[in-house]
C-alpha cells in the first residue's frame, strides 16, 4: 500500500547515474500494523539525463541470486521467506567514490525489526554495507554487520570515504568507515571490502521467544574500540547517590539484561514479571542519523553518540489487521528513577577516533544534560551530556556540534529536560576542549555548513524547536 512507501534521504548522483533508495514503513503504528508480508526496499539507479531506470539492486535477493540462500523457510510457512519479506531499506544516504565509480549503500533491518520468526536465516543484504558499480548496479562486495537482525541495528548514516596511511602498512589505503547504532566503527578497504583490522565472529546468547530464529554469532570489530556503552550490567547503573542507585537497581531487575546482542524477550504482564530486554545502545544509537565527519588530513573521525537504552519486549499481536503472531510492544525507552536516566553518563558525547591507528583519542560530554535536576544540582557534577540527533562539521582546527532539536525526538531519552538543546559549540580537534559556545534560538536540526565570502568564513546552521518554525542562523567572527 502507498502509505508504506517513502524516502528517508535525498538521491546521490554518481557520474551519469542517480542512485536512490526506499524507506518502506518498518514500524508498527495504528495505520500500518505489523505485517510479515511487506514490499522490499530496493535501490535503483536512473539515467541522470533521461530519467530512465538503468538498474535495480534487490536488497532481498530473489531465487538464484547471491544471498537468496540466507532466507530460509519458516516452520509455519509453505514458501521461502524471501518471497514475502520486505523492508531491508536504504533510508540513510549512501556515499560514493566517483574515481572508482562505486557507491556504498547502508542497508537497514528487514520485516518487522524485532521479531524475525517469519524470516529465518541471516537475511542478506539486511544491515549490510553493499558496494555497487554505480553504472551497472553490479554488486562488488558487501559486509553484513548484523546477522538476522532483531534489534533495529541498521546503518543510520552514510559511510565516510577517506584515504588513509594506516599504521603498519606501506601504501595508503582507499578506506571506508561506517559508524553504527551499536557503537562500532567498521573500517574497510573500499576497493575490495577487506577489513582494515580483523572483524571476529563471536558467539552471542540465544533468546527464548517461540518461533524465533537466532544467529549463533555476530561480527565484532577488533579495532577501533566501541565508542559508547555496549550491553547492560549493574556496574553501569547511576550512582549519583546511594538512594538513586538503589532505585535504578529496582528498575534494572525488572528486565532481561546482558551483553550486546542480548535477544528481545517475551513480556510477562504479571506482578514481578519481565518487562522486556534492556538494549544498550538503543534503537537510536550509538551513532544515528547525523553520522560522523572525518578530517582528510589527520585521518581522525568525529562521531556524536547518543547514550540511550531501549526496552524491547515481545507480545502477542492484537491488531485486527496484523498477520503476525508476535510483535514488539509499543517501543519504550526506559525512564529511570525520578526522571533520571538508568545508566551512568555521558548521555550525549563527541568521540574522536584515529583511523590510522584504530584508537579512540578522546571522548567528551556534549552539553550539560540533567545536572540541574533537583536531586543533582547540589552535587557539583561535570557536564553529563545532552542526548540529541546531531551532525558534526570539521574545519581546519575545530569541530562544530549542536545539541539537536526537541521536536519528534522524545524517543531519544525520557529524562529530565528532555532531548535536544539550543547550545552550539566549537571543540578543539586534538583535545576535545570547548573553545567557544553560543545559545541559538533553537536546536540544530541538520549538519552545519561553512563557506567563505570575501575572505570571511561563515558557519550556517538550521535550527528549530517544537514551538517555533525552522530557520537558518549564520555565524562569523567580527
C-alpha positions in Angstrom: 0.0 0.0 0.0 1.1 3.5 -0.8 1.1 4.5 2.9 4.1 2.2 3.5 6.3 4.0 0.9 8.6 6.9 1.5 12.2 8.2 1.0 14.4 8.8 4.0 17.3 10.6 2.2 18.0 12.6 -1.0 19.3 10.8 -4.1 23.1 10.7 -4.8 24.5 11.5 -8.3 27.5 9.3 -9.3 28.7 10.1 -12.8 25.7 9.8 -15.0 23.6 7.8 -12.6 21.1 9.0 -9.9 21.1 6.5 -7.0 18.0 6.5 -4.8 16.8 4.1 -2.1 13.5 3.4 -0.5 12.0 3.6 3.0 9.2 1.1 3.3 7.4 1.5 6.6 9.1 -0.9 9.1 7.5 0.1 12.4 4.1 -0.6 13.9 1.5 2.2 14.0 -2.3 2.4 14.0 -2.5 2.8 10.2 0.2 0.3 9.2 0.0 -2.7 11.5 2.9 -5.2 11.8 2.8 -7.5 8.8 5.1 -10.4 7.8 4.5 -9.6 4.2 5.9 -6.2 3.1 7.4 -4.7 -0.1 11.3 -4.7 -0.3 13.3 -1.5 0.0 15.2 -2.0 -3.3 17.8 0.5 -4.5 17.6 1.9 -8.1 19.8 3.8 -10.5 18.4 6.2 -13.1 20.0 7.9 -16.1 20.6 11.5 -15.0 19.6 12.9 -18.4 16.7 10.8 -19.5 15.3 9.7 -16.1 15.1 6.1 -17.3 15.8 3.3 -14.8 19.2 1.7 -15.6 19.4 -0.9 -12.8 17.8 -2.2 -9.7 19.6 -3.8 -6.7 17.3 -6.1 -4.8 18.1 -5.8 -1.1 16.3 -9.2 -0.6 17.7 -11.4 -3.3 15.4 -13.5 -5.5 15.8 -17.2 -6.3 19.1 -17.8 -8.0 20.7 -14.6 -6.9 23.6 -14.5 -4.4 22.3 -14.2 -0.8 19.0 -15.8 -1.5 20.1 -18.9 0.4 20.1 -16.8 3.6 16.3 -16.5 3.6 15.1 -19.9 4.9 11.5 -21.2 5.2 9.7 -20.7 8.5 8.2 -23.8 10.0 4.7 -22.1 9.8 5.0 -21.3 6.1 4.9 -23.1 2.8 7.2 -20.8 0.9 10.6 -19.3 1.5 10.8 -16.1 3.5 12.4 -14.1 0.7 9.1 -14.4 -1.2 7.1 -12.2 1.2 9.6 -10.5 3.5 10.3 -6.8 2.8 11.8 -3.6 4.1 15.6 -4.0 4.2 15.6 -0.4 3.1 18.2 2.1 2.2 16.7 5.1 4.1 20.0 6.6 5.0 22.2 8.4 2.5 24.7 6.4 0.5 28.3 7.6 -0.2 30.4 7.2 -3.3 33.9 7.2 -4.9 33.5 8.8 -8.3 37.0 7.8 -9.4 36.3 4.1 -8.8 32.7 4.5 -9.9 31.5 2.8 -6.7 28.5 3.6 -4.5 28.3 2.4 -0.9 24.8 1.5 0.4 23.9 1.5 4.1 21.1 -1.1 4.3 18.5 -1.4 7.1 16.6 -4.0 9.0 14.1 -6.4 7.4 10.5 -7.0 8.4 9.5 -6.5 11.2 12.5 -5.2 13.1 12.3 -7.1 16.4 10.6 -10.4 15.7 12.1 -12.5 12.9 10.4 -15.8 13.3 8.8 -15.5 9.8 12.3 -14.9 8.1 14.7 -17.5 9.5 18.3 -17.2 8.3 21.0 -14.5 8.2 18.8 -12.3 5.8 21.3 -10.8 3.4 21.6 -7.9 2.5 19.9 -6.5 5.6 22.0 -4.4 7.9 24.9 -4.5 5.5 27.2 -2.1 3.7 26.9 -3.0 0.0 29.3 -1.7 -2.6 27.9 -1.4 -6.2 29.2 -0.4 -9.5 27.2 2.8 -10.0 27.0 2.4 -13.8 25.6 -1.1 -13.8 24.3 -1.8 -10.3 26.6 -4.9 -10.1 27.5 -5.9 -6.5 31.2 -5.6 -6.0 31.4 -6.5 -2.3 29.3 -6.5 0.9 29.7 -6.8 4.6 26.8 -7.8 6.9 27.2 -6.2 10.4 24.2 -8.0 12.0 23.0 -11.5 11.1 19.2 -11.9 11.3 18.6 -8.5 12.8 16.1 -8.3 15.7 17.5 -5.2 17.4 16.9 -2.5 14.7 20.6 -2.1 14.4 20.6 -0.8 10.9 23.2 1.5 9.5 21.9 5.0 10.2 24.1 7.3 8.1 26.4 7.5 5.0 29.8 5.8 5.4 32.8 8.1 5.3 35.1 7.9 2.3 38.8 8.7 3.1 42.3 7.8 2.0 44.4 6.6 5.0 48.1 5.9 5.7 47.3 3.1 8.2 50.0 2.4 10.8 52.0 -0.7 9.8 51.1 -0.5 6.1 53.5 0.6 3.3 50.9 2.0 1.0 48.0 4.4 1.6 44.6 2.7 1.7 41.4 3.8 0.0 39.2 3.3 3.1 35.6 3.4 4.0 34.5 4.0 7.7 30.9 3.2 8.8 29.7 4.1 12.3 26.8 2.1 13.7 24.0 2.3 16.2 25.7 -0.4 18.3 28.7 2.0 18.7 31.1 0.1 16.4 33.3 1.7 13.7 33.7 -0.7 10.7 36.7 0.3 8.6 37.3 -1.4 5.2 39.4 -1.2 2.1 36.7 0.4 -0.1 38.0 -1.2 -3.3 38.0 -4.8 -2.1 35.8 -4.8 1.1 38.6 -6.3 3.2 38.5 -5.1 6.8 41.5 -2.9 7.8 41.6 -4.7 11.1 40.1 -8.1 11.9 36.4 -8.5 12.4 35.7 -11.5 14.6 32.6 -13.7 14.6 31.8 -14.2 18.3 29.1 -16.3 19.9 26.1 -14.4 21.3 23.4 -15.6 23.7 20.2 -17.0 22.1 16.8 -15.9 23.3 13.7 -18.0 24.1 10.9 -16.3 22.1 8.7 -19.0 20.5 9.3 -19.4 16.8 12.3 -17.1 16.6 15.4 -18.0 14.7 18.7 -16.9 16.3 22.1 -16.4 14.6 24.8 -18.1 16.7 27.4 -15.5 16.1 27.7 -11.7 15.3 30.6 -9.7 13.9 32.7 -7.7 16.4 35.4 -5.3 15.1 38.7 -5.7 17.0 39.6 -2.0 16.2 38.7 0.7 16.8 37.1 0.1 20.3 33.4 0.8 20.8 32.7 4.5 21.2 29.8 4.0 23.7 28.5 1.5 26.2 27.5 -1.9 24.9 25.3 -4.2 26.9 24.0 -3.7 30.4 25.3 -4.6 33.9 24.7 -3.5 37.4 28.1 -1.7 37.3 26.6 0.7 34.6 23.8 2.0 36.8 23.7 5.5 38.0 25.4 6.1 41.4 25.0 9.8 42.0 23.6 8.9 45.4 23.0 5.6 47.2 19.3 6.2 47.0 19.3 6.7 43.3 21.4 3.7 42.7 19.0 1.5 44.8 16.1 2.8 42.8 17.9 2.2 39.5 18.7 -1.3 40.6 15.0 -2.0 41.3 14.1 -0.9 37.7 17.0 -2.9 36.2 15.9 -6.1 37.9 12.5 -6.0 36.2 14.2 -6.7 32.8 16.3 -9.2 30.9 19.9 -7.8 30.8 23.2 -8.8 29.4 25.9 -8.1 26.8 25.5 -6.6 23.3 23.1 -8.6 21.1 21.1 -9.9 24.1 17.9 -11.0 22.3 14.4 -9.4 22.8 12.3 -11.3 25.3 8.7 -12.1 26.0 6.8 -9.6 28.2 5.2 -11.1 31.3 2.5 -8.8 32.5 2.0 -10.5 35.9 3.3 -8.8 39.0 7.1 -9.1 39.1 7.2 -10.4 35.6 9.7 -9.5 32.9 9.2 -6.1 31.3 11.4 -6.9 28.3 15.1 -6.8 27.3 17.2 -3.7 28.1 19.1 -3.0 24.9 22.2 -0.8 25.0 22.8 1.0 22.8 19.1 1.5 22.0 17.4 1.8 18.6 18.7 5.4 18.1 22.3 4.6 18.9 25.2 5.0 19.4 25.6 6.7 16.1 22.4 8.0 14.5 21.2 10.0 11.5 23.9 12.6 12.0 26.6 10.1 11.2 30.2 11.2 11.5 32.7 13.6 10.0 36.3 12.8 9.1 39.4 15.0 8.7 41.1 14.0 5.5 44.5 15.4 6.6 44.7 13.7 10.0 42.6 10.6 9.4 40.6 11.4 12.6 36.9 10.6 12.6 34.5 12.5 14.9 31.2 10.8 15.9 28.5 12.1 18.1 26.9 9.3 20.1 23.5 9.0 22.0 23.8 7.1 25.3 20.2 5.8 25.5 18.8 2.3 26.1 15.6 0.7 24.6 13.2 -1.8 26.2 12.5 -4.5 23.6 9.6 -6.6 24.7 7.7 -9.1 22.5 4.0 -9.6 23.0 1.1 -11.4 21.1 -0.2 -9.3 18.2 -3.7 -7.8 19.0 -4.1 -5.6 15.9 -7.0 -6.9 13.8 -5.1 -6.4 10.5 -1.8 -7.9 11.6 -0.9 -11.3 10.3 1.9 -11.8 12.8 1.7 -14.0 15.9 4.2 -11.9 17.9 5.2 -8.2 17.6 7.2 -5.7 19.6 5.4 -4.0 22.4 5.0 -0.2 21.9 8.6 0.8 21.8 9.8 2.1 25.1 12.9 4.0 26.1 13.3 3.5 29.8 12.9 6.2 32.4 15.0 5.7 35.5 14.3 6.9 39.0 12.9 10.5 39.4 13.0 11.2 35.6 16.7 10.5 35.6 18.5 8.0 33.2 19.1 4.5 34.4 22.7 4.3 33.4 25.8 6.5 34.0 26.6 9.5 31.8 27.5 11.0 29.4 24.1 10.9 27.7 25.4 12.7 24.6 29.0 12.7 23.7 31.5 13.5 20.9 34.2 11.0 20.3 37.5 11.4 18.2 38.8 8.2 16.6 42.2 7.9 14.9 41.5 5.8 11.9 45.2 5.4 11.1 45.8 3.5 14.4 42.3 2.3 15.2 42.3 4.1 18.6 40.0 6.4 20.4 41.8 9.7 21.1 39.3 11.4 23.3 35.6 11.3 24.3 33.8 14.3 25.9 30.3 15.1 27.1 28.3 17.3 24.7 26.2 19.6 26.9 25.0 19.7 30.5 22.3 17.0 30.4 20.2 16.7 33.6 22.7 18.1 36.1 20.2 20.8 37.0 17.8 18.1 38.3 16.8 18.9 41.9 18.5 15.7 43.2 21.7 16.5 41.3 22.1 20.3 41.3 24.0 20.4 44.6 26.4 17.6 43.7 28.8 19.8 41.7 28.7 17.4 38.7 30.6 17.9 35.5 28.6 18.2 32.2 26.5 15.0 31.8 25.9 15.2 28.1 22.7 16.1 26.2 21.2 13.4 24.0 20.3 14.6 20.6 20.4 13.7 16.9 23.3 15.9 15.8 25.8 16.2 12.9 29.4 17.4 13.3 31.3 19.8 11.0 35.1 19.6 10.9 37.2 22.5 9.8 41.0 23.1 9.8 41.2 23.5 13.6 37.8 22.9 15.1 34.8 20.6 15.3 31.4 22.3 15.4 28.4 20.5 17.1 25.0 21.4 18.3 22.6 19.6 20.7 19.8 18.8 18.3 16.1 19.8 18.2 13.5 18.6 20.6 10.5 18.1 18.2 9.9 14.4 17.4 13.0 13.1 19.3 11.4 12.0 22.6 12.5 8.5 21.7 16.0 9.6 22.5 15.6 9.7 26.3 12.7 10.4 28.5 14.8 12.2 31.1 14.8 15.5 33.0 14.9 18.3 30.5 14.1 16.1 27.5 16.3 15.6 24.4 18.0 18.2 22.3 19.3 21.6 23.3 20.0 25.1 22.0 23.7 25.3 22.6 26.2 25.2 19.6 29.8 24.6 20.3 33.3 24.6 18.8 35.7 21.9 20.1 39.4 21.7 19.7 40.0 18.9 17.3 43.0 17.5 19.1 41.9 17.7 22.7 38.1 17.9 22.8 38.2 21.1 24.8 35.3 23.5 24.3 36.8 26.6 22.6 33.5 28.5 22.1 29.8 28.1 22.7 26.6 30.1 21.9 22.9 29.6 22.7 20.9 29.6 19.5 17.1 30.3 19.0 16.5 26.5 18.7 18.3 23.2 18.5 20.3 22.3 15.4 18.3 20.1 13.1 20.9 19.4 10.3 24.6 19.4 9.7 26.3 22.8 9.9 27.7 24.3 6.7 30.7 26.6 6.2 31.8 28.9 3.3 34.0 31.9 2.6 32.9 35.3 1.2 35.5 38.0 0.6 37.9 36.3 3.0 35.5 35.9 5.8 34.4 32.5 7.0 30.7 31.8 7.9 29.1 28.9 9.7 25.4 28.3 8.9 23.1 26.0 10.9 19.4 25.2 10.6 17.6 25.4 14.0 14.1 24.6 15.2 12.1 23.9 18.3 8.7 22.4 18.9 7.1 25.9 19.4 9.0 27.7 16.6 9.4 27.4 12.8 12.7 26.2 11.5 15.2 28.9 10.4 18.8 29.4 9.3 21.3 31.1 11.6 24.6 32.4 10.2 27.6 32.9 12.4 31.0 34.6 11.8 33.9 36.2 13.6 33.6 40.0 13.9 
